[in-house]
Amino acid sequence: MVKVNPKNDKKKCFQPTPGGIAYVALLRTTDKVKNYFETLVAPFDITGQQYNVLRILRGAEPDGLPTLTIAERMIERAPGITRMIDRLEAKGLVAREIRPEDRRCVHCRITEKGLNLLELLDAPVEEANQAAFRGLNEGEIEQIIELLEKTREAHEGEYTNEKQN
């Protein structure tokens, strides 16, 4: 018969660290804000990432950008950037062009239809940006921006192709 030591029988309760608590809080907040944004753009038949591509291309007018540069500028990494551009092109929101000086590089430009869509979304997106931080005053928003930038800078080059080069 095996004797059980009552001291060993008690389960140790895991206590999360402040970093662990912050990490979970950040992910949960990100999920809530992303879901809210996705519901905002869904009636326009685009995703949040597609909106991001359109926003990037609007900022690159009138020259447009190569596909890989768009991928680098995305808020979230998008491994399927070519398929995403395909979908936006099929909707008439983006146009591709091959330039004679570099036929290997495909440039993308936002179309008039894409610009019109962004114009429709400008006000609702700004409202969503404000709503994402409701409950915080201007000083707290500036503080959270500063802290998030500091955290992001500490990770620059990690887990990306930058580290491999």
DSSP file (Angstrom, degrees, kcal/mol; ACC not computed):
  #  RESIDUE AA STRUCTURE BP1 BP2  ACC     N-H-->O    O-->H-N    N-H-->O    O-->H-N    TCO  KAPPA ALPHA  PHI   PSI    X-CA   Y-CA   Z-CA
    1    1 A M              0   0    0      0, 0.0     2,-0.4     0, 0.0     0, 0.0   0.000 360.0 360.0 360.0 134.2    0.0    0.0    0.0
    2    2 A V        -     0   0    0      1,-0.0     2,-0.4     2,-0.0     0, 0.0  -0.726 360.0-141.2 -91.0 130.8    1.3    3.4   -1.0
    3    3 A K        -     0   0    0     -2,-0.4     2,-0.5     2,-0.0    -1,-0.0  -0.733  11.3-141.8 -89.8 140.0    1.3    6.1    1.6
    4    4 A V        -     0   0    0     -2,-0.4     3,-0.0     3,-0.0     5,-0.0  -0.890   8.7-138.3-104.3 126.4    0.4    9.6    0.5
    5    5 A N    >>  -     0   0    0     -2,-0.5     4,-1.3     1,-0.2     3,-0.8  -0.742   9.3-146.0 -82.0 118.6    2.2   12.5    2.0
    6    6 A P  H 3> S+     0   0    0      0, 0.0     4,-0.8     0, 0.0    -1,-0.2   0.799  97.3  58.7 -58.6 -28.3   -0.4   15.2    2.7
    7    7 A K  H 34 S+     0   0    0      1,-0.2     3,-0.4     2,-0.2    -2,-0.0   0.887 110.2  41.8 -67.3 -37.6    2.2   17.9    2.0
    8    8 A N  H <4 S+     0   0    0     -3,-0.8    -1,-0.2     1,-0.2    -4,-0.0   0.655 103.6  69.3 -81.7 -16.3    2.8   16.6   -1.5
    9    9 A D  H  < S+     0   0    0     -4,-1.3     2,-0.3     2,-0.1    -1,-0.2   0.748  78.7  91.6 -75.7 -23.9   -0.9   16.0   -2.1
   10   10 A K  S  < S-     0   0    0     -4,-0.8     2,-0.3    -3,-0.4    -3,-0.0  -0.532  79.5-125.4 -75.2 134.9   -1.7   19.7   -2.2
   11   11 A K        -     0   0    0     -2,-0.3     2,-0.4     1,-0.1    -2,-0.1  -0.598  20.5-122.9 -79.4 138.4   -1.6   21.2   -5.7
   12   12 A K        -     0   0    0     -2,-0.3     2,-0.6     1,-0.0    -1,-0.1  -0.674  23.5-131.1 -79.6 132.0    0.6   24.2   -6.1
   13   13 A C        -     0   0    0     -2,-0.4     2,-0.3     1,-0.0    -1,-0.0  -0.744  19.1-128.7 -87.7 121.7   -1.3   27.2   -7.4
   14   14 A F        -     0   0    0     -2,-0.6    -1,-0.0     1,-0.0     0, 0.0  -0.531  18.2-156.7 -72.2 129.7    0.4   28.9  -10.3
   15   15 A Q        -     0   0    0     -2,-0.3    -1,-0.0     0, 0.0    -2,-0.0  -0.931  15.5-133.3-108.9 113.2    0.8   32.6   -9.8
   16   16 A P        -     0   0    0      0, 0.0     0, 0.0     0, 0.0     0, 0.0  -0.297  19.6-121.1 -65.8 150.3    1.1   34.5  -13.1
   17   17 A T     >  -     0   0    0      1,-0.1     4,-2.5     4,-0.0     5,-0.2  -0.419  26.6-106.1 -82.2 163.1    3.8   37.1  -13.3
   18   18 A P  H  > S+     0   0    0      0, 0.0     4,-2.5     0, 0.0     5,-0.2   0.886 124.0  53.6 -56.8 -37.1    3.1   40.7  -14.1
   19   19 A G  H  > S+     0   0    0      2,-0.2     4,-2.3     1,-0.2     5,-0.1   0.898 108.9  48.3 -64.2 -39.7    4.5   40.1  -17.6
   20   20 A G  H  > S+     0   0    0      2,-0.2     4,-2.2     1,-0.2    -1,-0.2   0.897 111.9  48.6 -66.3 -41.2    2.1   37.2  -18.1
   21   21 A I  H  X S+     0   0    0     -4,-2.5     4,-2.4     2,-0.2    -2,-0.2   0.915 112.9  48.2 -64.8 -42.9   -0.9   39.2  -16.9
   22   22 A A  H  X S+     0   0    0     -4,-2.5     4,-2.7    -5,-0.2    -2,-0.2   0.899 110.2  52.7 -63.8 -41.2    0.1   42.1  -19.2
   23   23 A Y  H  X S+     0   0    0     -4,-2.3     4,-2.4     2,-0.2    -2,-0.2   0.936 112.0  43.9 -61.3 -48.2    0.5   39.7  -22.1
   24   24 A V  H  X S+     0   0    0     -4,-2.2     4,-2.7     1,-0.2     5,-0.2   0.907 113.5  51.6 -64.6 -41.7   -2.9   38.1  -21.7
   25   25 A A  H  X S+     0   0    0     -4,-2.4     4,-2.3     1,-0.2    -2,-0.2   0.910 110.5  49.2 -61.7 -42.1   -4.5   41.6  -21.1
   26   26 A L  H  X S+     0   0    0     -4,-2.7     4,-2.7     2,-0.2    -2,-0.2   0.929 113.2  46.0 -62.9 -46.5   -2.9   42.8  -24.4
   27   27 A L  H  X S+     0   0    0     -4,-2.4     4,-2.4     2,-0.2    -2,-0.2   0.901 113.6  48.5 -65.6 -41.3   -4.1   39.8  -26.4
   28   28 A R  H  X S+     0   0    0     -4,-2.7     4,-2.0     2,-0.2    -1,-0.2   0.910 113.8  46.6 -65.7 -41.0   -7.6   40.0  -25.0
   29   29 A T  H  X S+     0   0    0     -4,-2.3     4,-2.6    -5,-0.2     5,-0.2   0.920 111.5  51.6 -65.7 -44.0   -7.8   43.7  -25.7
   30   30 A T  H  X S+     0   0    0     -4,-2.7     4,-3.0     1,-0.2     5,-0.2   0.917 109.1  51.3 -57.8 -44.4   -6.5   43.2  -29.2
   31   31 A D  H  X S+     0   0    0     -4,-2.4     4,-2.4     2,-0.2    -1,-0.2   0.916 111.4  46.7 -61.1 -44.3   -9.1   40.5  -29.9
   32   32 A K  H  X S+     0   0    0     -4,-2.0     4,-2.1     2,-0.2    -2,-0.2   0.936 115.4  45.0 -63.4 -46.7  -11.9   42.8  -28.7
   33   33 A V  H  X S+     0   0    0     -4,-2.6     4,-2.3     2,-0.2    -2,-0.2   0.910 114.0  49.5 -66.3 -42.6  -10.7   45.8  -30.7
   34   34 A K  H  X S+     0   0    0     -4,-3.0     4,-2.9    -5,-0.2    -1,-0.2   0.925 110.6  50.0 -62.3 -44.5  -10.1   43.7  -33.9
   35   35 A N  H  X S+     0   0    0     -4,-2.4     4,-1.9    -5,-0.2    -1,-0.2   0.909 110.3  50.5 -61.6 -41.3  -13.5   42.0  -33.7
   36   36 A Y  H  X S+     0   0    0     -4,-2.1     4,-1.1     1,-0.2    -1,-0.2   0.926 112.6  46.7 -60.4 -44.8  -15.1   45.5  -33.4
   37   37 A F  H  X S+     0   0    0     -4,-2.3     4,-2.0     1,-0.2     3,-0.3   0.899 108.3  55.3 -66.3 -40.7  -13.2   46.7  -36.4
   38   38 A E  H  X S+     0   0    0     -4,-2.9     4,-1.9     1,-0.2    -1,-0.2   0.882 106.6  51.2 -60.5 -37.6  -14.0   43.6  -38.5
   39   39 A T  H  < S+     0   0    0     -4,-1.9    -1,-0.2     1,-0.2    -2,-0.2   0.800 107.7  55.0 -69.3 -26.3  -17.7   44.2  -37.8
   40   40 A L  H  < S+     0   0    0     -4,-1.1    -2,-0.2    -3,-0.3    -1,-0.2   0.912 116.7  33.3 -70.6 -43.4  -17.2   47.8  -39.0
   41   41 A V  H ><>S+     0   0    0     -4,-2.0     3,-1.8     1,-0.2     5,-1.1   0.683  97.6  84.6 -89.4 -18.0  -15.7   46.9  -42.4
   42   42 A A  G ><5S+     0   0    0     -4,-1.9     3,-2.3     1,-0.3    -1,-0.2   0.865  83.1  58.9 -55.3 -42.2  -17.6   43.6  -43.0
   43   43 A P  G 3 5S+     0   0    0      0, 0.0    -1,-0.3     0, 0.0    -2,-0.1   0.714 102.0  56.9 -61.8 -16.0  -20.7   45.4  -44.6
   44   44 A F  G < 5S-     0   0    0     -3,-1.8    -2,-0.2     2,-0.2     3,-0.1   0.286 118.1-114.6 -95.7   9.2  -18.3   46.8  -47.2
   45   45 A D  T < 5S+     0   0    0     -3,-2.3     2,-0.3     1,-0.2    -3,-0.2   0.829  80.4 105.8  62.1  36.5  -17.2   43.3  -48.2
   46   46 A I      < -     0   0    0     -5,-1.1    -1,-0.2    -8,-0.1    -2,-0.2  -0.937  62.1-127.8-135.8 163.1  -13.6   43.7  -47.0
   47   47 A T     >  -     0   0    0     -2,-0.3     4,-2.4    -3,-0.1     5,-0.2  -0.539  33.9-102.4-100.1 171.6  -11.6   42.4  -44.0
   48   48 A G  H  > S+     0   0    0      1,-0.2     4,-2.0     2,-0.2     5,-0.1   0.893 123.8  50.1 -60.5 -40.6   -9.5   44.5  -41.6
   49   49 A Q  H  > S+     0   0    0      2,-0.2     4,-2.0     1,-0.2    -1,-0.2   0.887 109.3  50.9 -67.6 -37.8   -6.3   43.4  -43.4
   50   50 A Q  H  > S+     0   0    0      2,-0.2     4,-2.3     1,-0.2    -2,-0.2   0.902 108.4  52.4 -65.4 -39.4   -7.8   44.3  -46.8
   51   51 A Y  H  X S+     0   0    0     -4,-2.4     4,-2.6     1,-0.2    -2,-0.2   0.923 107.2  53.3 -58.3 -43.4   -8.7   47.7  -45.4
   52   52 A N  H  X S+     0   0    0     -4,-2.0     4,-2.4     1,-0.2    -2,-0.2   0.898 107.3  50.5 -60.3 -42.2   -5.1   48.0  -44.2
   53   53 A V  H  X S+     0   0    0     -4,-2.0     4,-2.5     2,-0.2    -1,-0.2   0.930 111.5  48.3 -61.0 -45.7   -3.8   47.3  -47.8
   54   54 A L  H  X S+     0   0    0     -4,-2.3     4,-2.3     1,-0.2    -2,-0.2   0.905 111.1  50.5 -62.2 -41.4   -6.1   50.0  -49.2
   55   55 A R  H  X S+     0   0    0     -4,-2.6     4,-1.8     2,-0.2    -1,-0.2   0.903 110.9  49.1 -62.6 -42.4   -5.0   52.5  -46.6
   56   56 A I  H  X S+     0   0    0     -4,-2.4     4,-0.8     1,-0.2    -2,-0.2   0.922 112.3  48.1 -63.0 -44.9   -1.3   51.8  -47.4
   57   57 A L  H  < S+     0   0    0     -4,-2.5     3,-0.4     1,-0.2     4,-0.4   0.848 106.9  55.8 -68.9 -33.5   -2.0   52.2  -51.1
   58   58 A R  H >< S+     0   0    0     -4,-2.3     3,-1.2     1,-0.2    -1,-0.2   0.923 107.8  49.9 -62.0 -41.6   -3.9   55.4  -50.6
   59   59 A G  H 3< S+     0   0    0     -4,-1.8    -1,-0.2     1,-0.2    -2,-0.2   0.695 107.6  55.6 -68.8 -18.3   -0.8   56.8  -48.8
   60   60 A A  T >X S+     0   0    0     -4,-0.8     4,-1.6    -3,-0.4     3,-1.0   0.408  89.6 161.3 -95.1   1.0    1.4   55.6  -51.7
   61   61 A E  T <4  +     0   0    0     -3,-1.2    -3,-0.0    -4,-0.4    48,-0.0  -0.374  52.2  19.4 -64.9 144.9   -0.5   57.5  -54.4
   62   62 A P  T 34 S+     0   0    0      0, 0.0    -1,-0.3     0, 0.0    -2,-0.1  -0.989 130.5  40.5 -94.5   1.6    0.3   58.4  -57.2
   63   63 A D  T <4 S-     0   0    0     -3,-1.0    -2,-0.2     1,-0.1    -3,-0.0   0.783  86.6-152.5 -83.4 -27.0    3.2   55.9  -57.5
   64   64 A G     <  -     0   0    0     -4,-1.6    45,-0.2    -7,-0.2    -1,-0.1  -0.254  17.8 -98.9  76.2-175.6    1.7   52.8  -55.9
   65   65 A L  E     -A  108   0A   0     43,-2.1    43,-3.2    -2,-0.0     2,-0.1  -0.982  23.8-101.9-143.5 151.5    3.9   50.1  -54.2
   66   66 A P  E >>  -A  107   0A   0      0, 0.0     4,-1.8     0, 0.0     3,-0.5  -0.442  41.6-112.7 -66.6 151.0    5.5   46.7  -55.0
   67   67 A T  H 3> S+     0   0    0     39,-1.5     4,-2.1     1,-0.2     5,-0.1   0.886 115.6  52.2 -53.5 -45.8    3.6   43.8  -53.4
   68   68 A L  H 3> S+     0   0    0      1,-0.2     4,-1.9     2,-0.2    -1,-0.2   0.834 106.2  53.9 -66.3 -31.5    6.4   43.0  -51.0
   69   69 A T  H <> S+     0   0    0     -3,-0.5     4,-1.5     2,-0.2    -1,-0.2   0.886 106.7  52.5 -67.8 -37.9    6.6   46.6  -49.7
   70   70 A I  H  X S+     0   0    0     -4,-1.8     4,-0.8     1,-0.2     3,-0.5   0.944 108.3  51.0 -59.7 -47.2    2.9   46.5  -49.0
   71   71 A A  H >< S+     0   0    0     -4,-2.1     3,-0.7     1,-0.2     7,-0.3   0.880 108.3  52.0 -58.7 -39.6    3.5   43.3  -47.0
   72   72 A E  H 3< S+     0   0    0     -4,-1.9    -1,-0.2     1,-0.2    -2,-0.2   0.810 110.1  49.0 -66.7 -29.7    6.3   44.9  -45.0
   73   73 A R  H 3< S+     0   0    0     -4,-1.5    -1,-0.2    -3,-0.5    -2,-0.2   0.513  84.3 117.7 -89.9  -5.4    4.0   47.9  -44.1
   74   74 A M    <<  -     0   0    0     -4,-0.8   -25,-0.0    -3,-0.7     3,-0.0  -0.272  67.0-134.9 -62.6 147.2    1.1   45.8  -42.9
   75   75 A I  S    S+     0   0    0      1,-0.1     2,-0.4   -26,-0.1    -1,-0.1   0.932  96.9  32.5 -65.9 -46.6    0.0   46.2  -39.3
   76   76 A E  S    S-     0   0    0    -27,-0.0    -1,-0.1     1,-0.0     2,-0.1  -0.861 103.0 -98.6-108.6 146.2   -0.2   42.4  -39.0
   77   77 A R        -     0   0    0     -2,-0.4    -5,-0.1     1,-0.1    -2,-0.1  -0.404  36.0-163.3 -61.9 137.1    2.0   40.0  -41.0
   78   78 A A    >   +     0   0    0     -7,-0.3     3,-0.9     1,-0.1     6,-0.1  -0.822  14.9 178.9-127.6  91.1    0.1   38.8  -44.0
   79   79 A P  T 3  S+     0   0    0      0, 0.0     3,-0.3     0, 0.0     2,-0.2   0.785  83.5  54.8 -64.4 -24.9    1.7   35.7  -45.5
   80   80 A G  T 3>  +     0   0    0      1,-0.2     4,-2.2     2,-0.1     5,-0.2  -0.237  65.1 136.9-100.9  45.1   -0.9   35.5  -48.2
   81   81 A I  H <> S+     0   0    0     -3,-0.9     4,-2.6     1,-0.2     5,-0.2   0.864  70.2  54.2 -61.9 -37.0   -0.4   39.1  -49.6
   82   82 A T  H  > S+     0   0    0     -3,-0.3     4,-2.3     1,-0.2    -1,-0.2   0.931 110.6  45.7 -63.4 -44.9   -0.6   37.9  -53.2
   83   83 A R  H  > S+     0   0    0      2,-0.2     4,-2.3     1,-0.2    -1,-0.2   0.877 111.7  52.8 -65.1 -36.4   -4.0   36.2  -52.6
   84   84 A M  H  X S+     0   0    0     -4,-2.2     4,-2.3     2,-0.2    -2,-0.2   0.922 109.9  47.2 -64.9 -43.0   -5.2   39.3  -50.7
   85   85 A I  H  X S+     0   0    0     -4,-2.6     4,-2.7     1,-0.2    -2,-0.2   0.887 109.0  56.5 -64.0 -38.3   -4.2   41.6  -53.6
   86   86 A D  H  X S+     0   0    0     -4,-2.3     4,-2.4     2,-0.2    -2,-0.2   0.935 108.7  46.2 -56.3 -46.9   -6.0   39.1  -56.0
   87   87 A R  H  X S+     0   0    0     -4,-2.3     4,-1.4     1,-0.2    -2,-0.2   0.909 113.3  48.1 -64.5 -42.7   -9.2   39.5  -54.0
   88   88 A L  H  <>S+     0   0    0     -4,-2.3     5,-2.6     1,-0.2     6,-0.9   0.876 112.0  50.2 -66.3 -36.3   -9.0   43.3  -53.9
   89   89 A E  H ><5S+     0   0    0     -4,-2.7     3,-1.5     4,-0.2    -2,-0.2   0.904 106.9  54.4 -66.9 -40.8   -8.3   43.3  -57.6
   90   90 A A  H 3<5S+     0   0    0     -4,-2.4    -1,-0.2     1,-0.3    -2,-0.2   0.815 107.8  50.8 -62.6 -29.5  -11.3   41.1  -58.3
   91   91 A K  T 3<5S-     0   0    0     -4,-1.4    -1,-0.3    -5,-0.2    -2,-0.2   0.486 117.2-116.2 -84.8  -3.9  -13.4   43.6  -56.4
   92   92 A G  T < 5S+     0   0    0     -3,-1.5    22,-0.4    -4,-0.3    21,-0.4   0.671  86.6 113.3  79.4  17.0  -12.0   46.5  -58.5
   93   93 A L  S   <S+     0   0    0     -5,-2.6    18,-2.2    20,-0.2     2,-0.3   0.682  75.8  32.9 -94.0 -20.7  -10.4   48.1  -55.5
   94   94 A V  E     -B  110   0A   0     -6,-0.9     2,-0.4    16,-0.3    16,-0.2  -0.973  64.5-158.0-136.4 147.0   -6.7   47.6  -56.6
   95   95 A A  E     -B  109   0A   0     14,-2.9    14,-2.7    -2,-0.3     2,-0.3  -0.978  10.3-145.3-125.6 142.7   -5.0   47.4  -59.9
   96   96 A R  E     -B  108   0A   0     -2,-0.4     2,-0.3    12,-0.2    12,-0.2  -0.778  16.3-175.7-102.1 149.8   -1.6   45.8  -60.7
   97   97 A E  E     -B  107   0A   0     10,-2.7    10,-2.8    -2,-0.3     2,-0.6  -0.993  19.5-145.1-145.6 141.0    0.9   47.1  -63.2
   98   98 A I  E     -B  106   0A   0     -2,-0.3     5,-0.1     8,-0.2     8,-0.1  -0.910  23.5-144.3-102.5 126.7    4.2   45.8  -64.5
   99   99 A R  E >   -B  102   0A   0      6,-0.8     3,-1.3     3,-0.6     6,-0.2  -0.723  12.1-131.1 -96.1 140.5    6.6   48.5  -65.2
  100  100 A P  T 3  S+     0   0    0      0, 0.0     3,-0.5     0, 0.0    -1,-0.1   0.806 104.0  61.1 -60.0 -30.9    9.0   48.3  -68.1
  101  101 A E  T 3  S+     0   0    0      1,-0.3     2,-0.2     2,-0.1    -3,-0.0   0.752 123.6  16.1 -71.5 -21.8   12.0   49.3  -66.0
  102  102 A D  E X   + B   0  99A   0     -3,-1.3     3,-1.2     3,-0.2    -3,-0.6  -0.644  64.2 177.0-151.8  88.9   11.6   46.2  -63.8
  103  103 A R  E 3  S+     0   0A   0     -3,-0.5    -2,-0.1     1,-0.3    -1,-0.1   0.617  79.4  64.1 -71.3 -12.4    9.3   43.6  -65.2
  104  104 A R  E 3  S+     0   0A   0     -5,-0.1     2,-0.5     1,-0.0    -1,-0.3   0.710  92.2  73.4 -81.3 -20.1   10.0   41.2  -62.2
  105  105 A C  E <  S-     0   0A   0     -3,-1.2    -6,-0.8    -6,-0.2     2,-0.6  -0.839  70.1-152.0-103.3 124.6    8.3   43.6  -59.8
  106  106 A V  E     - B   0  98A   0     -2,-0.5   -39,-1.5    -8,-0.1     2,-0.3  -0.842  10.9-154.8 -96.2 124.3    4.6   44.1  -59.7
  107  107 A H  E     -AB  66  97A   0    -10,-2.8   -10,-2.7    -2,-0.6     2,-0.4  -0.754   5.1-153.3 -96.0 144.9    3.3   47.4  -58.5
  108  108 A C  E     -AB  65  96A   0    -43,-3.2   -43,-2.1    -2,-0.3     2,-0.4  -0.933  11.3-175.6-118.9 143.2   -0.1   47.9  -57.0
  109  109 A R  E     - B   0  95A   0    -14,-2.7   -14,-2.9    -2,-0.4     2,-0.3  -0.978  29.0-113.4-134.5 148.7   -2.2   51.0  -57.0
  110  110 A I  E     - B   0  94A   0     -2,-0.4   -16,-0.3   -53,-0.3     2,-0.1  -0.605  35.0-135.0 -77.9 141.3   -5.5   51.8  -55.4
  111  111 A T     >  -     0   0    0    -18,-2.2     4,-2.5    -2,-0.3     5,-0.2  -0.364  25.8-101.8 -89.3 173.1   -8.3   52.4  -57.9
  112  112 A E  H  > S+     0   0    0      1,-0.2     4,-2.5     2,-0.2     5,-0.2   0.897 126.0  53.9 -60.2 -40.1  -10.9   55.2  -57.9
  113  113 A K  H  > S+     0   0    0    -21,-0.4     4,-2.1     2,-0.2    -1,-0.2   0.900 108.5  49.3 -61.4 -40.8  -13.4   52.6  -56.5
  114  114 A G  H  > S+     0   0    0    -22,-0.4     4,-2.3     2,-0.2    -2,-0.2   0.900 110.3  50.1 -64.6 -41.8  -10.9   51.8  -53.7
  115  115 A L  H  X S+     0   0    0     -4,-2.5     4,-2.1     1,-0.2    -2,-0.2   0.896 110.0  50.9 -63.2 -40.3  -10.5   55.5  -52.9
  116  116 A N  H  X S+     0   0    0     -4,-2.5     4,-2.0     2,-0.2    -2,-0.2   0.898 109.0  51.2 -64.0 -40.5  -14.2   56.0  -52.8
  117  117 A L  H  X S+     0   0    0     -4,-2.1     4,-1.7     1,-0.2    -2,-0.2   0.933 110.2  48.6 -62.5 -45.8  -14.6   53.1  -50.4
  118  118 A L  H  X S+     0   0    0     -4,-2.3     4,-1.6     1,-0.2    -1,-0.2   0.882 108.1  54.8 -62.0 -37.4  -11.9   54.5  -48.1
  119  119 A E  H  X S+     0   0    0     -4,-2.1     4,-0.5     1,-0.2     3,-0.2   0.906 107.6  49.7 -62.5 -40.7  -13.6   57.9  -48.2
  120  120 A L  H  < S+     0   0    0     -4,-2.0    -1,-0.2     1,-0.2    -2,-0.2   0.848 115.8  44.0 -62.8 -33.9  -16.9   56.2  -47.1
  121  121 A L  H  X S+     0   0    0     -4,-1.7     4,-2.8     1,-0.2     5,-0.3   0.632  88.9  88.8 -88.2 -15.2  -15.0   54.5  -44.2
  122  122 A D  H  X S+     0   0    0     -4,-1.6     4,-2.2    -3,-0.2     5,-0.2   0.918  92.8  40.2 -52.5 -53.5  -12.9   57.4  -43.0
  123  123 A A  H  X S+     0   0    0     -4,-0.5     4,-2.3     1,-0.2    -1,-0.2   0.942 117.4  46.9 -66.1 -48.5  -15.4   58.8  -40.5
  124  124 A P  H  > S+     0   0    0      0, 0.0     4,-2.2     0, 0.0    -1,-0.2   0.880 112.8  50.9 -61.7 -35.3  -16.6   55.4  -39.1
  125  125 A V  H  X S+     0   0    0     -4,-2.8     4,-2.5     2,-0.2    -2,-0.2   0.910 109.3  50.0 -67.5 -41.2  -13.0   54.3  -38.8
  126  126 A E  H  X S+     0   0    0     -4,-2.2     4,-2.0    -5,-0.3    -1,-0.2   0.907 110.7  50.0 -63.3 -40.2  -12.0   57.4  -36.9
  127  127 A E  H  X S+     0   0    0     -4,-2.3     4,-2.6     1,-0.2    -2,-0.2   0.904 110.7  50.0 -62.4 -40.8  -15.0   56.8  -34.6
  128  128 A A  H  X S+     0   0    0     -4,-2.2     4,-2.0     2,-0.2    -2,-0.2   0.885 107.5  54.1 -64.9 -38.8  -13.9   53.2  -34.1
  129  129 A N  H  X S+     0   0    0     -4,-2.5     4,-0.5     1,-0.2    -1,-0.2   0.906 112.3  43.8 -61.7 -41.2  -10.3   54.4  -33.3
  130  130 A Q  H >< S+     0   0    0     -4,-2.0     3,-1.1     1,-0.2    -2,-0.2   0.911 112.6  52.0 -68.8 -42.4  -11.8   56.7  -30.6
  131  131 A A  H >< S+     0   0    0     -4,-2.6     3,-1.7     1,-0.3    -2,-0.2   0.808  96.8  68.5 -65.1 -30.0  -14.1   54.0  -29.3
  132  132 A A  H 3< S+     0   0    0     -4,-2.0    -1,-0.3     1,-0.3    -2,-0.2   0.789 109.3  35.9 -60.3 -26.4  -11.2   51.6  -28.9
  133  133 A F  T X< S+     0   0    0     -3,-1.1     3,-2.0    -4,-0.5    -1,-0.3   0.057  81.7 145.8-117.5  24.0   -9.8   53.7  -26.1
  134  134 A R  T <   +     0   0    0     -3,-1.7     3,-0.1     1,-0.3    -3,-0.1  -0.330  65.6  39.2 -60.3 145.3  -13.0   54.9  -24.5
  135  135 A G  T 3  S+     0   0    0      1,-0.3     2,-0.4     0, 0.0    -1,-0.3   0.273  98.6  96.9  95.0 -11.4  -12.5   55.2  -20.8
  136  136 A L    <   -     0   0    0     -3,-2.0    -1,-0.3     4,-0.0     2,-0.1  -0.894  66.6-137.2-110.8 142.2   -9.0   56.6  -21.2
  137  137 A N     >  -     0   0    0     -2,-0.4     4,-2.3    -3,-0.1     5,-0.2  -0.387  36.2 -94.8 -86.5 174.3   -8.2   60.3  -21.1
  138  138 A E  H  > S+     0   0    0      1,-0.2     4,-2.4     2,-0.2     5,-0.2   0.878 125.0  51.3 -58.8 -41.4   -5.7   61.9  -23.6
  139  139 A G  H  > S+     0   0    0      1,-0.2     4,-2.0     2,-0.2    -1,-0.2   0.887 110.4  48.9 -63.7 -39.5   -2.8   61.5  -21.2
  140  140 A E  H  > S+     0   0    0      2,-0.2     4,-2.6     1,-0.2    -2,-0.2   0.873 109.8  52.0 -68.1 -37.7   -3.5   57.8  -20.7
  141  141 A I  H  X S+     0   0    0     -4,-2.3     4,-2.3     2,-0.2    -2,-0.2   0.930 110.2  48.4 -64.0 -44.3   -3.8   57.3  -24.4
  142  142 A E  H  X S+     0   0    0     -4,-2.4     4,-2.3     1,-0.2    -2,-0.2   0.891 111.8  50.7 -61.3 -38.9   -0.4   59.0  -24.9
  143  143 A Q  H  X S+     0   0    0     -4,-2.0     4,-2.5     2,-0.2    -2,-0.2   0.913 109.5  48.7 -65.8 -43.6    1.1   56.8  -22.1
  144  144 A I  H  X S+     0   0    0     -4,-2.6     4,-2.6     2,-0.2     5,-0.2   0.896 111.0  51.3 -65.8 -38.0   -0.3   53.6  -23.6
  145  145 A I  H  X S+     0   0    0     -4,-2.3     4,-2.6     2,-0.2     5,-0.2   0.944 111.3  48.0 -60.4 -47.5    1.2   54.6  -27.0
  146  146 A E  H  X S+     0   0    0     -4,-2.3     4,-2.1     1,-0.2    -2,-0.2   0.903 113.6  46.5 -60.6 -43.9    4.6   55.2  -25.5
  147  147 A L  H  X S+     0   0    0     -4,-2.5     4,-2.2     2,-0.2    -1,-0.2   0.896 113.1  48.5 -68.1 -41.0    4.6   51.9  -23.6
  148  148 A L  H  X S+     0   0    0     -4,-2.6     4,-2.8     2,-0.2    -2,-0.2   0.908 112.0  49.3 -66.7 -40.7    3.5   49.9  -26.6
  149  149 A E  H  X S+     0   0    0     -4,-2.6     4,-2.8    -5,-0.2    -2,-0.2   0.909 110.6  50.8 -63.0 -41.4    6.1   51.5  -28.8
  150  150 A K  H  X S+     0   0    0     -4,-2.1     4,-1.5    -5,-0.2    -2,-0.2   0.909 112.6  46.2 -62.1 -43.0    8.8   50.8  -26.2
  151  151 A T  H  X S+     0   0    0     -4,-2.2     4,-0.6     2,-0.2    -2,-0.2   0.923 113.6  48.5 -64.9 -45.0    7.7   47.2  -26.0
  152  152 A R  H >< S+     0   0    0     -4,-2.8     3,-1.3     1,-0.2     4,-0.4   0.910 108.7  53.4 -63.6 -42.7    7.6   46.9  -29.8
  153  153 A E  H >< S+     0   0    0     -4,-2.8     3,-1.0     1,-0.3    -1,-0.2   0.843 101.7  59.8 -61.4 -33.6   11.0   48.5  -30.2
  154  154 A A  H 3< S+     0   0    0     -4,-1.5    -1,-0.3     1,-0.2    -2,-0.2   0.716 110.9  42.3 -66.8 -18.8   12.5   45.9  -27.7
  155  155 A H  T X< S+     0   0    0     -3,-1.3     3,-2.4    -4,-0.6    -1,-0.2   0.376  80.5 136.5-107.8   2.1   11.3   43.2  -30.1
  156  156 A E  T <  S+     0   0    0     -3,-1.0     3,-0.1    -4,-0.4    -3,-0.1  -0.247  76.6  14.1 -54.1 132.4   12.4   44.8  -33.5
  157  157 A G  T >  S+     0   0    0      1,-0.3     3,-0.6     2,-0.0     6,-0.4   0.267  98.1 122.3  87.1 -12.0   14.1   42.3  -35.7
  158  158 A E  T <  S+     0   0    0     -3,-2.4    -1,-0.3     1,-0.2     4,-0.1  -0.599  77.2   3.5 -83.4 145.4   12.9   39.3  -33.7
  159  159 A Y  T 3  S+     0   0    0     -2,-0.2     2,-0.2     1,-0.2    -1,-0.2   0.684 112.2  94.4  61.2  21.2   10.8   36.5  -35.3
  160  160 A T  S X> S-     0   0    0     -3,-0.6     3,-0.8     1,-0.0     4,-0.7  -0.754  94.8 -94.2-130.1 179.1   11.0   38.1  -38.7
  161  161 A N  H 3> S+     0   0    0     -2,-0.2     4,-1.4     1,-0.2     3,-0.3   0.748 116.1  74.2 -65.6 -23.1   13.2   37.7  -41.8
  162  162 A E  H 34 S+     0   0    0      1,-0.2    -1,-0.2     2,-0.2     3,-0.2   0.878  94.3  51.0 -57.7 -37.9   15.2   40.7  -40.4
  163  163 A K  H <4 S+     0   0    0     -3,-0.8    -1,-0.2    -6,-0.4    -2,-0.2   0.838 108.6  51.7 -69.2 -32.7   16.8   38.3  -37.9
  164  164 A Q  H  <        0   0    0     -4,-0.7    -1,-0.2    -3,-0.3    -2,-0.2   0.755 360.0 360.0 -77.7 -24.8   17.7   35.8  -40.5
  165  165 A N     <        0   0    0     -4,-1.4    -1,-0.2    -3,-0.2    -2,-0.2   0.466 360.0 360.0 -79.7 360.0   19.5   38.3  -42.8
